[in-house]
Amino acid sequence: MRGEELVATPRAAEVTPTEAAVLLLGMSRPRVRKLMDRGLLEFRKVGTHHRVRVSSIRAFLDNERPRRREALADLAAVQNELGLTE
């Protein structure tokens, strides 16, 4: 992972959606909330505040990476079929 920041946290650590978005997922806070609302990213509520376990973020990324790779491979195949590659 070139050019990306490495963040070391204890496995049981919890972060806010904003911290998860900026530090660990590289997504906007609204995007993280959508993932939470859709059940794709586990969280718990502390009063009115949301907390996301770092282990839940890791699990999400482990599931998401292969899906993204497959989507990119599909896109590359379509580009090749259409002669859009250089």
SVG drawing of the C-alpha trace seen along z (x, -y; Angstrom):
<svg xmlns="http://www.w3.org/2000/svg" viewBox="-30 -12 35 24">
<polyline fill="none" stroke="black" stroke-width="0.4" points="0.0,0.0 2.1,-2.9 1.3,-6.4 -1.2,-5.2 -0.9,-5.7 -0.5,-2.7 -2.6,-2.8 -1.9,-0.3 -4.8,0.3 -5.7,3.0 -8.1,5.6 -10.9,4.7 -10.6,0.9 -13.6,-1.1 -13.7,-4.2 -16.3,-6.7 -17.7,-6.6 -15.6,-9.7 -12.4,-8.1 -13.3,-4.9 -14.0,-6.9 -10.8,-9.0 -8.2,-6.7 -9.2,-3.2 -11.6,-3.1 -10.6,-6.1 -14.3,-7.0 -16.5,-9.9 -18.4,-9.8 -21.8,-9.6 -20.6,-6.6 -19.6,-4.9 -23.0,-5.6 -24.7,-4.1 -22.6,-0.9 -23.7,-0.8 -27.3,-1.4 -27.3,1.3 -25.8,3.8 -22.5,4.1 -20.4,2.6 -21.2,3.8 -21.5,1.1 -23.0,0.5 -24.6,-2.6 -23.4,-4.2 -26.3,-6.6 -26.8,-8.4 -23.3,-7.8 -22.1,-5.1 -19.0,-3.0 -17.4,-0.7 -14.9,2.0 -11.7,2.0 -12.1,5.8 -15.4,5.1 -13.6,2.7 -11.0,5.3 -13.7,7.9 -15.5,5.5 -12.2,4.8 -11.4,8.5 -14.8,9.1 -14.7,5.9 -11.3,6.3 -12.1,9.4 -15.3,7.9 -13.5,4.7 -10.9,6.8 -13.5,8.8 -15.3,5.6 -12.1,4.1 -11.3,7.3 -14.9,7.2 -14.4,3.5 -11.0,4.3 -12.6,7.2 -15.3,4.9 -12.7,2.3 -10.8,4.9 -13.9,6.1 -14.7,2.5 -11.1,1.8 -10.8,-1.0 -7.3,0.1 -4.2,-1.8"/>
</svg>
